Amino acid sequence: MTDSGVVISTTEGFAKVEVECLIESCHKCAARSLCGPQKQRSTGYLTVKNPLQAAPGDLVRIKIPETQYNKALILIFGTLLLGCIAGTSGGYFLSSILPLASSVLSFLGLLLGILISGIWLFLYFRKKNKERLYPIIIDILKKGDSHG
């Protein structure tokens, strides 16, 4: 999905872009959780990658990586689900070896599975995918006043 907006500020390869929130398209946008418009606001603000060195005041076209968002959500929920199932199953099977109730060990396994899955996801997104999930400026439609 592409959208356009005005660059508000820039910092170290990123830009803060003000985008218009059209009611028809906002509910379909993959970046709506990043934009965060309030109920009464008609604009939202996105932090986007700025490879074209757009300056404040520039009208830019941004591309929102919906495919990467969807893949990331599937990975998050799938990993947590597998962690829950593996932890609960592991705790249940350990109950035949250890002298504790299967419900207690299953619950402890569930907590351990969620914890391990959460740590893995945190490290994975911190290192590999953080950069790929940002919207990106793909075109400068109109130069702003800051260009002289």
C-alpha positions in Angstrom: 0.0 0.0 0.0 1.3 3.5 -0.8 0.2 6.8 0.8 1.5 10.3 0.7 2.2 12.8 3.4 4.3 15.8 4.5 7.7 15.3 6.3 7.6 17.0 9.7 11.1 16.2 10.9 14.1 14.1 10.1 16.7 12.3 12.2 19.5 9.8 11.2 17.9 8.1 8.2 14.3 8.4 9.4 11.6 10.9 9.0 8.4 11.7 10.8 5.6 12.0 8.2 2.2 13.4 8.7 -0.4 11.5 6.7 -4.1 12.2 6.1 -6.4 9.6 7.6 -9.1 8.8 5.2 -11.7 6.9 7.0 -12.2 4.6 4.1 -8.6 3.5 3.9 -7.4 3.8 7.5 -9.1 0.7 8.7 -7.5 -1.4 5.9 -3.9 0.0 6.5 -1.3 -2.4 7.9 0.5 0.5 9.6 -2.6 1.8 11.5 -1.1 0.6 14.8 2.0 2.6 14.1 0.1 5.7 13.0 -2.2 5.9 15.9 -4.7 8.6 15.0 -7.1 9.5 17.7 -10.8 9.2 17.1 -11.3 12.9 16.4 -8.0 13.5 14.4 -7.9 13.5 10.7 -4.1 13.1 10.5 -1.6 10.5 11.8 2.2 10.4 12.2 4.4 7.6 10.9 8.1 7.2 11.5 9.5 6.0 8.1 12.9 5.2 6.6 14.2 8.1 4.6 16.7 6.8 1.9 15.9 9.8 -0.4 16.9 12.4 2.2 13.6 14.1 2.2 13.6 17.4 4.2 10.9 18.9 6.4 8.1 20.3 4.3 8.5 17.8 1.4 5.5 16.0 0.1 6.5 12.4 -0.1 5.0 9.1 -1.2 5.6 6.3 1.3 5.2 2.5 0.9 3.8 0.5 3.7 5.2 -3.1 3.8 1.9 -4.9 4.4 3.4 -8.3 3.4 6.1 -8.0 6.0 3.6 -7.0 8.7 1.4 -10.0 7.9 4.4 -12.4 7.9 5.6 -10.9 11.2 2.2 -11.3 12.8 2.0 -14.9 11.7 5.5 -15.6 13.1 4.6 -14.0 16.4 1.4 -15.8 17.0 2.6 -19.1 15.5 5.7 -19.1 17.7 3.8 -18.3 20.8 1.2 -21.0 20.0 4.0 -23.6 19.4 5.7 -22.5 22.7 2.4 -23.0 24.6 1.8 -26.4 23.1 5.4 -27.6 23.5 5.6 -26.3 27.1 2.3 -27.8 28.1 3.1 -31.2 26.5 6.6 -31.3 27.9 5.3 -30.6 31.4 2.6 -33.3 31.0 5.1 -35.9 29.9 7.5 -34.9 32.7 4.7 -35.7 35.2 5.3 -39.4 34.6 8.9 -39.1 35.6 8.6 -36.5 38.5 6.5 -36.9 41.6 4.4 -33.8 40.9 0.8 -33.5 39.6 0.5 -33.3 35.8 -1.6 -30.1 36.0 1.2 -28.3 38.0 3.9 -29.4 35.6 1.8 -28.7 32.5 1.2 -25.1 33.8 4.9 -24.6 34.6 5.7 -26.0 31.1 3.2 -23.5 29.6 4.8 -20.6 31.4 8.3 -21.8 30.4 7.2 -22.2 26.7 5.7 -18.7 26.6 8.8 -17.2 28.2 11.3 -19.0 25.9 9.1 -18.1 22.8 8.9 -14.5 23.9 12.6 -14.1 24.4 13.3 -15.7 21.0 10.9 -13.4 19.3 12.3 -10.3 21.0 15.8 -11.2 19.9 14.7 -12.2 16.4 12.9 -8.9 15.8 15.5 -6.8 17.5 18.3 -8.1 15.2 16.8 -9.2 11.9 13.4 -7.7 11.1 13.3 -4.3 12.7 14.5 -2.5 9.7 12.3 -4.4 7.2 9.1 -3.5 9.1 9.4 0.3 8.7 7.4 2.1 6.0 9.8 3.7 3.5 9.8 6.9 1.4 9.8 5.9 -2.3 9.4 9.3 -4.0 9.5 13.0 -3.3 6.4 14.5 -4.9 7.1 18.1 -4.1 10.0 19.8 -2.5 9.2 21.9 0.5 10.4 25.4 1.5 13.5 24.0 3.3 15.3 23.5 0.0 15.7 27.1 -0.6 
